[in-house]
Amino acid sequence: GEWAVIRRFSGKFLTQRTPKRNTVLHVLAQSCDSADAVRHILARYCCLLMAKNARGETALHLAARKGHSGVVRALIDYSKQNKRCWFCACFVDRCKRMLRMTNVDGNTALHEAVKNNFYEVAKLLVQEDPEFRYRPNHAVETPLYLAVEKGYRDIADLILKTCKSPSYLGPGHKTALHAAAIWDLPGKIGRAHV
């Protein structure tokens, strides 16, 4: 995560990939929580922001999965800057685009944060795009359903309070309320949105 070391190899960041098609930004996002290194890399190679690996994951997916809130914040902040990239035709509203991107499993970065119980990362993600109705992944699980099914009450409460229209779907035509009843999760989850 030290930029002085990374800079020595920065000449080929756009073309260098691991066997799993990870860029240097992917590797950094999953290995450490160095927001400074992320900012330096993106300042020179903004195309890496939306780059996908072999599993269709961006650096945001990997940082969310590992709970690296500093990297998540740096990626979000950079995505909101109104800069155009000549190489990748970035959109002005690329923050929402990045937050809504799914991997080969249909997971957004929020799915990844919830699955791994990273409250601070989930909070950053839902506060940036509270209007988005998160669709179920390929296992038919929405972030809210995952939070309830896994018993992560604080994340479920966060989604219910922050998202304007949270999706409740789960596998087998169940909803988050079914999961709460099955797992006997009384309290805010069961009573708040019956």
Secondary structure, DSSP 8 states (H G I E B T S, - for coil): --HHHHHTTGGGTTT---TT---HHHHHHHH---HHHHHHHHHH-GGGGG---TTS--HHHHHHHHT-HHHHHHHHHHHTS----TTT---TTHHHHHHH---TTS--HHHHHHHTT-HHHHHHHHHH-TT------TTS--HHHHHHHHT-HHHHHHHHHH-SS---B-GGG-BHHHHHHHTT-TTHHHHHT-
